[in-house]
């Protein structure tokens, strides 16, 4: 291997691989038409020589940064500043999204930059993205589309949404059928013979929360379950607060459906502390199937959406858009499943 004082060059890689300099360049730039044997020879030569591409020089040629942004956006009525950042880093959902996207991007040499975009930072985020720091955007939001996705599209920044757009926005997207997930929870509780359920719902302005609630209501109506709704904000704190309301105002409730696992785990804990046995007195079902569900006591029955797979698909769609920007946008819908554990 070449010494640290004398960095290897692309010419050395070409000589060792037995190919031309231009072939090495095409392999390093990810050109798909390179012969597989030549690609393997170049890859082996890169490892043998310790060659490190000059990314700055390459970006001048390819006009790419080899970075994409994961923009985590909050609806206009949502939290802001330190509260928003705390929610991002405390909710396992966001970590699962990051891990799923990273797994796909890292294999292609593309870096992921996490960009929080609370309601006070939208202009800053747009300015950052407009300056060409990244090649595309994975846009993660629980609310309806607002200015950011439309502005990114108008700026010709490749973007993939984490939800199916409700407007005619020509961008790719990945989503899970949230209503089916809510229905699965209601159908399971109906099979258990539960008849009075409290839903610890999310903010009404967040579409995923609305759809989970709507799906649960539909399944509950068919299963003969009476439904009461208490709204929270996807945090453990709001799940605990909702459970305290159940103890005081809904003493006859025999089921709780929380629209994410953080709320469900906190609710189950408060209910047990308040003298209600879970699941004997009150069955509890969450949503997401995060680490919180398996670590809870008892482990949570929950609706699983394959977050890592969804984030990986978002990354693949974005890479496609970056490489071939003229292709039509695509949408991919995942189907949730029920995971039965010990709380219901």
C-alpha positions as CSV (number, residue, x, y, z in Angstrom):
1,X,0.0,0.0,0.0
2,X,1.2,3.5,-0.8
3,X,2.7,5.4,2.2
4,X,0.8,8.2,3.9
5,X,3.3,10.7,2.7
6,X,2.6,9.8,-0.9
7,X,-1.2,9.4,-1.5
8,X,-2.1,7.1,-4.3
9,X,-3.5,8.5,-7.5
10,X,-6.2,7.5,-9.9
11,X,-3.4,6.7,-12.4
12,X,-2.0,4.1,-9.9
13,X,-5.4,2.6,-9.5
14,X,-5.8,2.3,-13.3
15,X,-2.4,0.7,-13.7
16,X,-3.1,-1.9,-10.9
17,X,-6.5,-2.7,-12.3
18,X,-5.3,-2.9,-15.9
19,X,-7.9,-0.4,-17.2
20,X,-7.9,3.2,-18.4
21,X,-8.1,6.2,-16.2
22,X,-11.5,7.0,-17.6
23,X,-12.8,3.6,-16.6
24,X,-11.6,4.1,-13.0
25,X,-13.4,7.5,-13.1
26,X,-16.6,5.9,-14.4
27,X,-16.5,3.3,-11.6
28,X,-15.9,5.8,-8.9
29,X,-18.8,8.0,-10.2
30,X,-21.2,5.1,-10.1
31,X,-21.8,4.8,-13.9
32,X,-24.0,1.7,-14.3
33,X,-22.8,0.6,-17.7
34,X,-19.2,-0.4,-16.6
35,X,-18.5,-4.1,-17.2
36,X,-18.8,-6.0,-13.9
37,X,-15.3,-7.5,-14.2
38,X,-13.8,-4.1,-14.7
39,X,-15.7,-2.8,-11.8
40,X,-14.4,-5.5,-9.5
41,X,-10.9,-5.0,-10.7
42,X,-11.1,-1.3,-10.0
43,X,-12.7,-1.9,-6.6
44,X,-9.8,-4.3,-5.7
45,X,-7.2,-1.8,-6.9
46,X,-8.8,1.0,-4.8
47,X,-8.6,-1.2,-1.7
48,X,-5.0,-2.3,-2.5
49,X,-3.7,1.2,-3.1
50,X,-5.7,2.9,-0.4
51,X,-6.9,5.4,-2.9
52,X,-9.2,8.1,-1.5
53,X,-11.2,10.0,-4.1
54,X,-11.0,13.8,-4.1
55,X,-14.7,14.5,-3.4
56,X,-14.3,18.2,-4.0
57,X,-12.8,17.6,-7.4
58,X,-15.3,15.0,-8.3
59,X,-18.2,17.2,-7.3
60,X,-17.0,19.8,-9.8
61,X,-17.4,17.2,-12.5
62,X,-20.5,15.4,-11.4
63,X,-22.2,18.4,-9.8
64,X,-23.1,16.1,-6.9
65,X,-22.2,16.4,-3.2
66,X,-22.8,12.7,-2.4
67,X,-24.9,13.8,0.5
68,X,-28.7,13.8,1.0
69,X,-30.7,15.5,3.8
70,X,-33.2,13.9,6.0
71,X,-35.5,16.8,6.7
72,X,-37.6,16.2,9.8
73,X,-40.4,18.7,9.6
74,X,-43.1,19.7,12.2
75,X,-46.5,21.1,11.3
76,X,-47.0,24.8,11.9
77,X,-48.9,24.2,15.1
78,X,-46.3,21.7,16.4
79,X,-43.4,22.1,18.9
80,X,-40.4,24.3,18.2
81,X,-36.8,24.8,19.3
82,X,-35.4,22.7,22.1
83,X,-38.7,21.0,22.6
84,X,-38.8,19.8,19.0
85,X,-35.2,18.6,19.2
86,X,-35.9,16.7,22.4
87,X,-38.8,14.9,20.8
88,X,-36.7,13.9,17.8
89,X,-34.0,12.4,19.9
90,X,-36.3,10.7,22.4
91,X,-38.7,9.1,20.0
92,X,-37.3,5.8,18.7
93,X,-39.3,6.3,15.4
94,X,-36.8,8.9,14.2
95,X,-33.8,6.7,15.0
96,X,-35.4,3.8,13.1
97,X,-35.9,6.1,10.0
98,X,-32.3,7.2,10.2
99,X,-31.0,3.7,10.5
100,X,-33.1,2.4,7.6
101,X,-32.0,5.2,5.3
102,X,-28.4,5.0,6.3
103,X,-28.2,1.3,5.5
104,X,-29.1,1.9,1.9
105,X,-27.2,5.2,1.4
106,X,-24.0,4.0,3.1
107,X,-23.7,1.1,0.6
108,X,-23.6,3.7,-2.2
109,X,-21.1,6.1,-0.5
110,X,-23.8,8.7,0.1
111,X,-23.8,10.6,3.4
112,X,-27.0,11.4,5.3
113,X,-27.4,14.8,6.9
114,X,-30.2,15.2,9.5
115,X,-31.9,18.6,9.2
116,X,-34.5,19.4,11.9
117,X,-37.1,21.8,10.5
118,X,-39.4,23.0,13.3
119,X,-41.9,25.7,12.5
120,X,-39.4,28.4,13.2
121,X,-36.7,27.0,11.0
122,X,-38.4,26.5,7.6
123,X,-36.8,29.6,6.0
124,X,-33.3,28.6,7.3
125,X,-33.7,25.0,6.0
126,X,-34.8,26.3,2.5
127,X,-31.8,28.6,2.4
128,X,-29.5,25.7,3.3
129,X,-31.0,23.4,0.7
130,X,-31.1,26.1,-2.0
131,X,-27.3,26.5,-1.7
132,X,-26.7,23.0,-3.1
133,X,-25.3,21.4,0.1
134,X,-27.1,18.1,-0.7
135,X,-28.2,16.2,-3.8
136,X,-31.7,15.5,-2.6
137,X,-34.1,15.4,0.4
138,X,-35.9,12.6,2.3
139,X,-38.8,14.6,3.7
140,X,-40.2,13.3,7.0
141,X,-43.4,14.8,8.3
142,X,-46.5,13.7,10.2
143,X,-48.6,16.5,8.9
144,X,-50.2,17.4,5.6
145,X,-47.9,18.9,2.9
146,X,-47.1,22.5,3.4
147,X,-44.6,25.0,1.9
148,X,-41.4,23.0,2.2
149,X,-42.1,20.1,-0.3
150,X,-43.7,22.4,-2.8
151,X,-40.7,24.8,-2.5
152,X,-38.2,22.0,-2.9
153,X,-40.0,20.8,-6.0
154,X,-40.0,24.3,-7.5
155,X,-36.2,24.5,-6.8
156,X,-35.7,21.2,-8.7
157,X,-34.4,19.5,-5.6
158,X,-35.1,15.7,-5.8
159,X,-37.4,14.9,-2.9
160,X,-39.2,11.8,-1.6
161,X,-42.0,12.2,1.0
162,X,-42.6,9.9,4.0
163,X,-46.4,10.0,3.2
164,X,-48.7,9.9,0.3
165,X,-49.4,13.5,-0.8
166,X,-52.9,14.7,-0.7
167,X,-52.3,17.3,-3.4
168,X,-51.1,17.0,-7.0
169,X,-47.4,17.2,-6.1
170,X,-45.3,15.2,-8.6
171,X,-42.8,13.7,-6.2
172,X,-42.2,10.1,-5.1
173,X,-43.4,8.9,-1.7
174,X,-43.4,6.0,0.7
175,X,-46.2,5.4,3.3
176,X,-47.9,2.7,5.4
177,X,-51.7,2.3,5.4
178,X,-52.3,3.9,8.7
179,X,-56.0,3.3,8.6
180,X,-55.5,-0.4,8.2
181,X,-53.2,-0.3,11.2
182,X,-55.9,1.3,13.4
183,X,-58.4,-1.2,12.1
184,X,-56.2,-4.2,13.0
185,X,-56.0,-2.9,16.6
186,X,-59.8,-2.6,16.9
187,X,-60.4,-6.0,15.4
188,X,-58.0,-7.6,17.8
189,X,-59.7,-6.0,20.8
190,X,-63.1,-7.0,19.5
191,X,-61.9,-10.6,19.3
192,X,-60.9,-10.4,22.9
193,X,-64.4,-9.3,23.8
194,X,-63.5,-5.7,24.8
195,X,-66.4,-3.3,24.5
196,X,-65.3,0.1,25.8
197,X,-62.1,1.5,24.4
198,X,-60.3,4.8,24.9
199,X,-58.1,6.0,22.1
200,X,-55.1,8.0,23.1
201,X,-54.9,9.8,19.8
202,X,-52.3,12.1,18.3
203,X,-52.7,15.8,17.2
204,X,-55.6,16.2,14.8
205,X,-53.5,18.2,12.4
206,X,-51.2,15.2,11.9
207,X,-52.5,13.0,9.1
208,X,-51.1,9.7,10.4
209,X,-52.8,10.3,13.7
210,X,-56.1,11.1,12.0
211,X,-55.9,8.0,9.8
212,X,-55.0,5.6,12.7
213,X,-58.0,7.0,14.7
214,X,-60.3,6.7,11.7
215,X,-59.3,3.1,11.0
216,X,-59.8,2.2,14.7
217,X,-63.2,3.8,14.7
218,X,-64.2,1.8,11.6
219,X,-63.1,-1.5,13.1
220,X,-64.6,-0.7,16.5
221,X,-68.0,0.1,15.0
222,X,-68.0,-3.3,13.2
223,X,-66.9,-5.0,16.3
224,X,-69.3,-3.4,18.7
225,X,-66.8,-1.4,20.6
226,X,-67.7,2.0,22.1
227,X,-65.0,4.5,21.5
228,X,-63.9,7.6,23.5
229,X,-61.0,9.8,22.3
230,X,-58.4,11.7,24.3
231,X,-55.8,13.6,22.2
232,X,-52.1,13.6,23.0
233,X,-48.9,14.5,21.1
234,X,-47.1,11.2,20.6
235,X,-45.0,11.7,23.7
236,X,-44.8,9.4,26.7
237,X,-45.9,12.4,28.8
238,X,-49.1,12.7,26.9
239,X,-49.7,8.9,27.1
240,X,-49.4,9.1,30.9
241,X,-51.7,12.1,31.1
242,X,-54.3,10.2,28.9
243,X,-54.1,7.2,31.2
244,X,-54.8,9.4,34.3
245,X,-57.9,10.6,32.5
246,X,-58.9,7.0,31.9
247,X,-58.6,6.2,35.6
248,X,-60.7,9.1,36.7
249,X,-63.2,9.6,33.9
250,X,-63.4,6.3,32.1
251,X,-63.3,3.7,34.9
252,X,-65.4,1.3,32.9
253,X,-63.0,1.2,30.0
254,X,-61.6,-2.2,29.2
255,X,-59.2,-1.3,26.4
256,X,-56.8,1.5,25.4
257,X,-55.4,2.0,21.9
258,X,-52.5,4.5,21.8
259,X,-51.4,5.8,18.4
260,X,-47.7,5.1,19.2
261,X,-45.7,2.9,21.5
262,X,-44.3,5.7,23.6
263,X,-47.9,6.7,24.6
264,X,-49.0,3.1,25.0
265,X,-46.1,2.1,27.3
266,X,-46.6,5.2,29.5
267,X,-50.3,4.6,29.6
268,X,-49.9,0.9,30.6
269,X,-47.5,1.9,33.4
270,X,-49.9,4.6,34.8
271,X,-52.9,2.2,34.6
272,X,-51.0,-0.5,36.6
273,X,-49.9,2.1,39.1
274,X,-53.5,3.1,39.5
275,X,-54.6,-0.4,40.3
276,X,-55.8,-1.6,36.9
277,X,-54.4,-4.9,35.8
278,X,-53.0,-5.0,32.2
279,X,-54.4,-6.9,30.3
280,X,-56.9,-8.5,32.7
281,X,-58.8,-5.2,33.5
282,X,-57.6,-3.1,30.6
283,X,-56.0,-4.3,27.3
284,X,-53.5,-1.9,25.8
285,X,-52.4,-1.8,22.2
286,X,-49.7,0.5,20.7
287,X,-48.5,1.4,17.2
288,X,-45.1,1.2,15.5
289,X,-43.5,-1.9,17.1
290,X,-40.5,0.0,18.3
291,X,-37.9,-1.0,20.9
292,X,-40.3,0.6,23.5
293,X,-42.8,-2.2,22.8
294,X,-40.4,-5.1,23.5
295,X,-38.8,-3.4,26.5
296,X,-42.1,-2.5,28.2
297,X,-43.4,-4.4,31.2
298,X,-45.4,-6.3,30.2
299,X,-44.3,-6.3,26.5
300,X,-46.7,-4.3,24.3
301,X,-49.1,-5.7,21.8
302,X,-48.8,-3.3,18.9
303,X,-49.3,-2.6,15.3
304,X,-46.1,-2.9,13.3
305,X,-45.2,-0.6,10.5
306,X,-41.8,-1.6,8.9
307,X,-40.1,1.7,9.5
308,X,-36.6,0.7,8.6
309,X,-37.8,-0.9,5.3
310,X,-39.9,2.1,4.5
311,X,-36.9,4.5,5.1
312,X,-34.7,2.2,3.0
313,X,-37.3,2.4,0.2
314,X,-37.3,6.2,0.5
315,X,-33.6,6.2,0.1
316,X,-33.7,4.0,-3.0
317,X,-36.4,6.1,-4.6
318,X,-34.3,9.3,-3.9
319,X,-31.2,7.8,-5.4
320,X,-33.2,6.9,-8.5
321,X,-34.5,10.5,-8.8
322,X,-31.0,11.9,-8.4
323,X,-29.5,9.6,-11.1
324,X,-32.5,9.9,-13.6
325,X,-34.4,13.1,-12.7
326,X,-36.7,12.8,-15.7
327,X,-38.3,9.5,-14.7
328,X,-41.9,9.8,-13.4
329,X,-42.4,9.8,-9.6
330,X,-43.4,6.6,-7.9
331,X,-45.3,5.8,-4.7
332,X,-44.9,2.7,-2.5
333,X,-47.5,1.7,0.1
334,X,-46.6,-0.7,2.9
335,X,-49.2,-2.7,4.9
336,X,-49.0,-2.8,8.8
337,X,-49.3,-6.0,10.7
338,X,-50.4,-6.8,14.3
339,X,-47.9,-8.1,16.8
340,X,-49.5,-9.8,19.8
341,X,-47.5,-9.8,23.0
342,X,-48.8,-9.5,26.6
343,X,-50.8,-6.4,27.0
344,X,-53.8,-7.4,24.8
